[in-house]
Amino acid sequence: MHAGPGTERGHAASTLDLIVQPRVVGAVSLATDGYLVAQAARNGRGALRVFALEGEGVSLGRYHLAPPPVAGDAVLRWRRHSGGPVFPAGQGFLGVSLTLQHRSALVAPDPLALAPEQVMNRYVRGVLAGLQLLGVSAFYPGRDLVTVEGRPLGMVAFEVDAAGALLFEAIIANRQDASILPMLLERTDPGGVVRVAVRGPDAVTSVQRLRGEALDVEELAECLRRGYEERFAVRFERRALQGEEARRVEVAAQREFADSSWLAQRAPREDLDRHGSVTTQLGVLEAHFALDGDRIREIVFAGDFLANSPAIDALERTLRGRPAEASVVDALVHAIFGRAENYLLGLGPLRTVADAVARGLPA
């Protein structure tokens, strides 16, 4: 599966905001996306945000367990709104986020017109077109990566919130490349809480390596604007968050997206003494849980999968108090993710969830 040529004509032309942030701290970036998603849900106005995070760090997917902090280490850790694997971020990388009223908004008026597995294939097309304008022949082979000649250049993921609004996210390797990820994790995760595939410098690439020079944020934003306009018959209006909007974002950054709340929402827990894991298409799925006799007392799923967070919350909540049996888990997974608005991607068969739980049960 890949993103092919052509312009999407299934929906009337839209006007989106273009927001460019050459320097933004992690919590403010997260809060900005949260605000823009809420705005899209309320008034239907989408936005394309292109930004550079301050600092050197790693971007955890929504469902990774956050490693304990390491005293004195300068490697920052951000938890994305979307799931998917860990990827380097911050210094040497550029970020892209697209917020829309619903997951099919640039294609059709029906929110469910695009199947979940089609969402990234569609919205990555603007990114690919923009990179093409820069002389970078990027390709989307499917799943979570953007590649050039088979070597990862960036990653993509998406989240759909409880109101149905979409956040599509991308990280582009600019001056640095993804081969630095193991080194970053050695410094910030010496206990190995997060598991990643190791890729050497020859197996990945960056814009600087491909073009001989890196991009600045404005250059990328302009090319992505043109790319999305060409592929989706939309137009953009440049603006910045100011006044009351900026104040709301700052408050949310402090209250909702500080490390003590947002990052720590999924972390290793001693009370969840059962653990099962399964290798998946994107990496790993882990089930951390505790039992009361033959029933599940509490459960947390972690790893590299893509899912809408309301559905994962519902699954973990619904499993509490249920019999710790693979058949029970599998039935609940199929009931929740059989609904058209929900999705769970990157695992393979849905049965994989029950398999992860089964591997953590007593022999």
Secondary structure in CASP SS format (residue, H / E / C, confidence):
PFRMAT SS
TARGET T0000
AUTHOR 0000-0000-0000
METHOD secondary structure of the structure
MODEL  1
M C 1.00
H C 1.00
A C 1.00
G C 1.00
P C 1.00
G C 1.00
T C 1.00
E C 1.00
R C 1.00
G C 1.00
H C 1.00
A C 1.00
A C 1.00
S C 1.00
T E 1.00
L E 1.00
D E 1.00
L E 1.00
I E 1.00
V E 1.00
Q E 1.00
P E 1.00
R E 1.00
V E 1.00
V C 1.00
G H 1.00
A H 1.00
V H 1.00
S H 1.00
L H 1.00
A H 1.00
T H 1.00
D H 1.00
G H 1.00
Y H 1.00
L H 1.00
V H 1.00
A H 1.00
Q H 1.00
A H 1.00
A H 1.00
R H 1.00
N H 1.00
G C 1.00
R C 1.00
G C 1.00
A E 1.00
L E 1.00
R E 1.00
V E 1.00
F E 1.00
A E 1.00
L E 1.00
E C 1.00
G C 1.00
E E 1.00
G E 1.00
V E 1.00
S E 1.00
L E 1.00
G C 1.00
R C 1.00
Y C 1.00
H C 1.00
L C 1.00
A C 1.00
P C 1.00
P C 1.00
P C 1.00
V C 1.00
A C 1.00
G C 1.00
D C 1.00
A C 1.00
V C 1.00
L E 1.00
R E 1.00
W E 1.00
R E 1.00
R C 1.00
H C 1.00
S C 1.00
G C 1.00
G C 1.00
P C 1.00
V C 1.00
F E 1.00
P E 1.00
A E 1.00
G E 1.00
Q C 1.00
G C 1.00
F E 1.00
L E 1.00
G E 1.00
V E 1.00
S E 1.00
L E 1.00
T E 1.00
L E 1.00
Q C 1.00
H C 1.00
R C 1.00
S C 1.00
A C 1.00
L C 1.00
V C 1.00
A C 1.00
P C 1.00
D C 1.00
P C 1.00
L C 1.00
A C 1.00
L C 1.00
A C 1.00
P H 1.00
E H 1.00
Q H 1.00
V H 1.00
M H 1.00
N H 1.00
R H 1.00
Y H 1.00
V H 1.00
R H 1.00
G H 1.00
V H 1.00
L H 1.00
A H 1.00
G H 1.00
L H 1.00
Q H 1.00
L H 1.00
L C 1.00
G C 1.00
V C 1.00
S C 1.00
A C 1.00
F E 1.00
Y C 1.00
P C 1.00
G C 1.00
R C 1.00
D C 1.00
L E 1.00
V E 1.00
T E 1.00
V E 1.00
E C 1.00
G C 1.00
R E 1.00
P E 1.00
L E 1.00
G E 1.00
M E 1.00
V E 1.00
A E 1.00
F E 1.00
E E 1.00
V E 1.00
D C 1.00
A C 1.00
A C 1.00
G C 1.00
A C 1.00
L E 1.00
L E 1.00
F E 1.00
E E 1.00
A E 1.00
I E 1.00
I E 1.00
A E 1.00
N C 1.00
R C 1.00
Q C 1.00
D C 1.00
A H 1.00
S H 1.00
I H 1.00
L H 1.00
P H 1.00
M H 1.00
L H 1.00
L H 1.00
E H 1.00
R H 1.00
T H 1.00
D C 1.00
P C 1.00
G C 1.00
G C 1.00
V C 1.00
V C 1.00
R C 1.00
V C 1.00
A C 1.00
V C 1.00
R C 1.00
G C 1.00
P H 1.00
D H 1.00
A H 1.00
V C 1.00
T C 1.00
S C 1.00
V H 1.00
Q H 1.00
R H 1.00
L H 1.00
R H 1.00
G C 1.00
E C 1.00
A C 1.00
L C 1.00
D C 1.00
V H 1.00
E H 1.00
E H 1.00
L H 1.00
A H 1.00
E H 1.00
C H 1.00
L H 1.00
R H 1.00
R H 1.00
G H 1.00
Y H 1.00
E H 1.00
E H 1.00
R H 1.00
F H 1.00
A C 1.00
V C 1.00
R E 1.00
F E 1.00
E E 1.00
R E 1.00
R C 1.00
A C 1.00
L C 1.00
Q C 1.00
G H 1.00
E H 1.00
E H 1.00
A H 1.00
R H 1.00
R H 1.00
V H 1.00
E H 1.00
V H 1.00
A H 1.00
A H 1.00
Q H 1.00
R H 1.00
E C 1.00
F C 1.00
A C 1.00
D C 1.00
S C 1.00
S C 1.00
W C 1.00
L H 1.00
A H 1.00
Q H 1.00
R C 1.00
A C 1.00
P C 1.00
R C 1.00
E C 1.00
D C 1.00
L C 1.00
D C 1.00
R E 1.00
H E 1.00
G E 1.00
S E 1.00
V E 1.00
T E 1.00
T C 1.00
Q C 1.00
L C 1.00
G C 1.00
V E 1.00
L E 1.00
E E 1.00
A E 1.00
H E 1.00
F E 1.00
A E 1.00
L E 1.00
D E 1.00
G C 1.00
D C 1.00
R E 1.00
I E 1.00
R E 1.00
E E 1.00
I E 1.00
V E 1.00
F E 1.00
A E 1.00
G E 1.00
D C 1.00
F C 1.00
L E 1.00
A E 1.00
N C 1.00
S H 1.00
P H 1.00
A H 1.00
I H 1.00
D H 1.00
A H 1.00
L H 1.00
E H 1.00
R H 1.00
T H 1.00
L H 1.00
R C 1.00
G C 1.00
R C 1.00
P E 1.00
A C 1.00
E C 1.00
A H 1.00
S H 1.00
V H 1.00
V H 1.00
D H 1.00
A H 1.00
L H 1.00
V H 1.00
H H 1.00
A H 1.00
I H 1.00
F H 1.00
G C 1.00
R C 1.00
A C 1.00
E C 1.00
N C 1.00
Y C 1.00
L E 1.00
L E 1.00
G C 1.00
L C 1.00
G C 1.00
P C 1.00
L C 1.00
R H 1.00
T H 1.00
V H 1.00
A H 1.00
D H 1.00
A H 1.00
V H 1.00
A H 1.00
R H 1.00
G C 1.00
L C 1.00
P C 1.00
A C 1.00
END
